[in-house]
């Protein structure tokens, strides 16, 4: 893969033709992949919101619980790495989930600097109630399982390539 390079904007002169070719002009909004992803994110949130409100959860709180359902008893750092969140973003989510009775946070006796996060019984019970949420979202998108699997692979590939490109950029 080639390293990320910064594209220079073409120079604009006063005698430029009013009909600029697509390659020479800035992209239109509907041509930007980032905008399509941004809009899709908003559409997904509109689907998730009422489903999660039934459980008094926000989408980020739901993601924390999903991560703990995958593997309970994790450090805050491990949760942050799994979710791509910094501790200053994650800590308020954990505090609210703890206040709701879904998890506990305790210092690791072997290393007081580390905070361990564990599901409570209520946090484990809500997994059964929330099990169908992802299916509801998939149904709302009108995509079959194979299409969803393909889209997920494409999104992860794009994310990984973008992450690799930003790691090598100047």
PEKA-V740580 format. One record per helix or strand. SS is the DSSP state (H for helix, E for strand). FROM is the first residue (numbers start at 1). TO is the last residue. If there is no record, write none. Layout:
# PEKA-V740580
<<SS & FROM & TO> <SS & FROM & TO>>
This chain:
# PEKA-V740580
<<H & 29 & 31> <H & 33 & 53> <H & 59 & 70> <E & 74 & 75> <H & 76 & 83> <H & 87 & 99> <E & 103 & 108> <E & 111 & 119> <H & 121 & 130> <H & 133 & 141> <H & 145 & 168>>
